Amino acid sequence: MGDSVQTLPAAQLGADLVIAAISFGFWATREGKQIGQRAWWAPIAAAVLVGLCFAVPLFLLLRERTLRTSQRNPMH
């Protein structure tokens, strides 16, 4: 980690990414549980293992599928 924070811009970018990932984790957990999304944890794992550039679109895809399914089955 020493080389990645030697300059101020690198440290700021790293801090920004950490803040964005934590915010995404809270949002995805809350929203996923609220709409009844089964695999609400998958985008959070993807954010840790792959990155936010993959996790956010994955969450939105899963969210859209869940919302469309619940519209077809209003009893759910």
Steps between C-alpha positions, in 0.01 A plus 500: 500500500799727542548575129132564434476793743833673443338790321205709609291430187549125544398520865194709413397255227538207738294673768234590244474139384472372856226751582311412181527127569374538858212721386410252227505216754256677730273602212498158333430323829214730597342518155543129431337394825225760463388372159545134593799433278627147565868548418543850646847398619633407152573858381677575828721195452559610140606846623762342723621236255472686166422866554225759504496525121359144495304501826275802436365379163458150646296638788284707265439195278401283797286782640315542169436126476364493855272798438366353174436165665315664788284698254396176328427333835332767714439252783880474559 
